[in-house]
Amino acid sequence: MAEAGFGDGQTTYAGFWWRVLAWLLDTIIATTMVVVIDLARDTATLSLIGQIIGIVGTVLYFTCFEASALRATPGKMLCAIKVVDERGERISFGRSLGRYLGKIISALILGIGFMMAGWTRQKQALHDIMTGCLVIRVPRTVQRIALPAGARM
């Protein structure tokens, strides 16, 4: 199901700096997870295994969250942004994995692939263009709490 309001001219794409902030938050979260795993293992015998777990865990963190019904990592959720396809729909695990791996190319060309999000019309980085993805802003809504009859705030 497409994102509400998607494609009606009201869609706001997530800019470069929102994406950087989300990445920083996710890096802190993912690194914390890796450190916890690292502390829980025997460093003398499992250092290579620990590194592999760290790499695979990081890839799965980004890939699974972005392919989930949430469409966003915790860092993206905190920044009110999410990853969708060009119709505003949830992306598959395969597309999410391709997007993550595409970031290697974005980085290898001196980071220009990431900077493209600052000047393309739909604020797409190279890895977004390669996989047909968009990163959009999600309007925050105020949730009202129903109070019992006669209660005052």
N, C-alpha and C positions, 0 to 999 in steps of 0.2 A: 504494500500500500504506500502510495507516494506521501511525502511530507505535506502536511496541511499548508495550503497557500503556495506550494512549490510551483514555479513556472508561471505565476500570475503577475510577474513584475515586482513582487514584494519580497522576493528572496534576497537576503543579505549574505554575501559571501564573507567568510572569515579572512581577515587580512593577515598579512605577514606577522605582525607583532603579537596578535592573539594566538597564532599558531606557535610562535616561539615560546610564549608563556606556557601554553599547554604542554609543549615538549619538555620544558624545564620541570614542570610539576610531575610529568610522567617519568622523567629521568630520575628524579628524587625517589619516587615510589618504587620504580623497578630496581634501582640500585639498592634501596633498603631491603627489598626482597632477596636480592642476590647476597647481600651481606649476611642476612639471617641464615640463609642456606649455607653459606661459607662457614659461619660460626658453628653450625650444627654438624659439620663433617670433620673427618680426620684429615687435616691438611697435609700430613706427611705421605699418605698413601693415595689420596683421592684428588690431588690438585688438578690434574687434567680433567677428571670427571666433573669436578666442581666448575671448571671453566666452561665445559660443554653444557652443563645444566644451566649456568648463567646465561649463555648465548641463546640456547633453546627457550629458556624461560622468558627472556626479553622479547624474542620473536613472537612467542605465543601470547604474551601480555598484550602487545599492540594488535596482533592479528585477530585474536579471539574477541577482544573488546570491540574493535571496530566492525567486526562481522556479526556481532550479537544484536539483539533487539535494541540495545542501548545506542548502537551505532557510534560509540565514542568511548575512549579510554577515560579513566577517572580524571586525568588532567584536562582533557577536552570538556568533560562534563562541568568541571569547575569554571571553565572559561565560556560555557554555554555555546559550544560548537560541536558539530558532529559530521561524520563522513557519510556521504550518500553517493548513489550513482547519478548519471546525468538526467534521470527522470525523478530524482528525489527519493529513490527507494533504497532499502537496505542492501549492502553489498555482500557478496558471498565470501566464504572463507578463502577460496582460491584467489579471488580478486583482491582481498585484503592482504593476503600473503604476497601477491605480485606487487601491490602498492608498497609494502614494507621493503621488499627486495629492490624495487625501483629507486628507493632512497639511496642505495649504494651508488647508483649512476648519478643521481643528483649531487651526491657528495664528491664523487670522483672528478667531476668537471668544475673543481674549485668552489663548490657550493652554489654555483650559478643555478642549478636545478631547483634549489630551495628558494633562492632569491626571486625566481620567476613569479612566485606567489605575490610579490609586491607590484608587478606591473602587467600581468595578464588580466584580461577583461573579467574573467570569473575567478580571479585570484587563485589560479591553479599553479601548483609547482609541477615540475617535469614529471614526477612520479604519479601525480594526479592525472595529467594529460595522457600518459602512457596507459593508464588503467581505466580511464573514463570515469574518474571520481571527482567529486566536488566536496569542499569543506564549507559548511554553511553555519551561520549564526542561528541560534535557537532563541526565540523571544522568551524571556523569563516571565512567568505568570505569578501573580500573587494569589496564594491559596487562602481562602477565607475559612476561618474556623467557626463552625456552628456552635453557638453558646446555648445552654438551656434557657427555656423561656424565663424571663424576668432577671436573668443574670446581666450584670453590667461590667464593663471594662474600665 
